[in-house]
Amino acid sequence: MMLCIAGVLRYDRGEMPWTSQKIISFSNGSGSNAPKSTDLSFLTDYTEAQLLASQQEKPLLLLFTTRNCVFSNRMIETTFRFPSVQPLLKQFVLVKVDLNENPGLWQEFKVESSPTIQFISSKGILLQRLNGETKPEQLTASLNATLHTISARRPGSVLR
């Protein structure tokens, strides 16, 4: 059984029906308490996401989750929709990696719990990892730090 965490270890509450899709979109329903924002689209095919990231020279944001991780779902509905996070997310290729659909990637990236966020460069270099439920301020800081790291690695770039 995989653990679903939010600062402390939690448990995954069993299986729920899930439809496998190449792209998963999350729209902000009018009855939601989440900040108003645009829809989110996560790719679920890592190979396709790598190709897209390479073509667009964008980093990847991998959200490792399980089908019914309460904390991952809460992050998708609130943290990822926060006004300071939204414009930064547009500079990333978003990938949702579900344990039940792709346990191999969990092993490859040494992910032990859900949610885990990993930032990967378009060249496949691990830049940063966040374990557990992430608040908007922390995600904003991590997104900015990742973008700063990438810009610092580009030939001819100057750090400010």
C-alpha positions in Angstrom: 0.0 0.0 0.0 1.3 3.5 -0.9 1.2 6.3 1.6 -0.6 9.5 1.1 1.0 12.2 3.1 0.6 15.8 4.3 3.5 16.6 6.5 2.9 13.4 8.4 2.3 9.9 7.1 -1.3 9.1 6.1 -2.8 6.1 4.4 -4.4 5.6 1.0 -8.0 4.8 1.6 -8.4 2.0 -1.0 -9.4 1.9 -4.6 -11.8 4.1 -6.4 -13.0 3.8 -10.0 -10.8 5.8 -12.3 -10.7 6.4 -16.0 -7.4 6.2 -17.7 -6.8 9.2 -19.9 -3.8 10.7 -21.7 -4.7 14.2 -20.5 -6.6 14.9 -17.3 -8.3 18.2 -17.1 -9.5 19.7 -13.8 -12.0 22.5 -14.1 -12.9 24.8 -11.3 -16.6 24.2 -10.6 -18.7 27.1 -9.5 -19.5 25.3 -6.2 -15.8 25.0 -5.3 -14.1 26.9 -2.6 -10.9 27.0 -4.6 -9.6 30.3 -6.0 -11.1 31.2 -9.3 -8.8 30.3 -12.2 -8.4 28.5 -15.5 -8.5 24.8 -16.1 -5.5 22.6 -15.4 -4.4 20.0 -17.9 -2.0 17.2 -16.8 -0.5 14.8 -19.2 -0.3 11.2 -18.0 2.1 9.8 -20.6 5.6 10.7 -19.3 7.3 9.8 -22.6 5.0 12.2 -24.5 5.5 14.9 -21.8 9.3 14.5 -22.1 9.1 15.0 -25.9 6.9 18.1 -25.4 9.1 19.6 -22.8 12.1 19.1 -25.0 10.4 20.6 -28.0 9.1 23.6 -26.0 12.3 23.9 -23.8 10.1 23.8 -20.7 10.7 22.0 -17.5 8.4 19.3 -16.3 6.4 19.3 -13.1 5.6 15.7 -12.1 2.9 15.2 -9.5 3.1 11.7 -8.1 -0.2 10.6 -6.6 -2.5 7.8 -6.0 -6.1 7.6 -7.3 -7.7 8.8 -4.1 -5.0 10.7 -2.3 -7.0 13.4 -0.5 -3.9 15.7 -0.2 -3.1 15.5 -3.9 -6.7 16.2 -4.9 -6.8 19.2 -2.5 -3.6 20.6 -4.0 -5.0 20.2 -7.5 -8.2 22.0 -6.5 -6.6 24.8 -4.4 -2.8 25.1 -4.5 -2.5 24.7 -8.2 -5.2 27.2 -8.8 -3.8 29.9 -6.6 -3.3 33.2 -8.4 0.4 33.4 -7.8 0.9 29.8 -9.0 -1.2 29.9 -12.2 1.1 32.0 -14.4 4.1 30.0 -13.3 2.5 26.7 -14.1 2.1 27.8 -17.8 5.9 27.7 -18.0 6.0 23.9 -17.2 4.7 20.7 -18.8 2.4 19.2 -16.1 2.4 15.5 -15.6 0.3 13.5 -13.2 1.8 10.1 -12.4 -0.6 7.7 -10.7 1.0 4.8 -8.8 -1.7 2.4 -10.1 -1.1 3.3 -13.7 2.7 3.7 -13.7 4.5 2.1 -10.8 7.7 2.0 -12.9 8.0 5.8 -12.8 7.5 5.8 -9.1 10.5 3.4 -8.8 12.6 5.2 -11.3 12.2 8.5 -9.4 12.4 6.9 -6.0 9.0 8.2 -4.9 7.8 6.7 -1.6 4.7 8.7 -0.8 1.9 10.8 -2.3 1.8 13.6 -3.0 5.3 14.2 -4.2 6.2 16.9 -6.8 9.4 16.7 -8.8 10.7 19.4 -11.1 12.7 18.0 -14.0 14.5 20.0 -16.7 13.7 19.5 -20.3 16.9 17.5 -20.5 15.8 15.1 -17.8 17.8 16.5 -14.8 16.1 16.4 -11.4 16.0 20.0 -10.1 13.9 19.8 -7.0 11.5 17.6 -5.0 8.6 18.5 -2.7 7.2 15.8 -0.4 3.7 16.0 1.1 0.9 18.5 0.7 2.3 21.8 -0.6 0.8 25.2 0.2 0.5 27.9 -2.5 3.4 30.0 -1.1 5.8 27.0 -1.0 4.8 25.9 -4.5 5.2 29.5 -5.8 8.7 29.7 -4.3 9.6 26.3 -5.7 8.3 27.1 -9.2 10.3 30.4 -9.2 13.4 28.7 -7.9 13.2 26.0 -10.6 12.8 28.6 -13.3 15.7 30.6 -11.9 17.9 27.5 -11.9 17.0 26.7 -15.5 17.7 30.2 -16.7 21.0 30.2 -14.9 22.0 27.0 -16.7 21.2 28.4 -20.2 24.3 29.4 -22.2 24.8 33.1 -22.2 22.4 33.8 -19.3 23.3 36.2 -16.6 22.1 35.8 -13.0 20.6 38.8 -11.4 
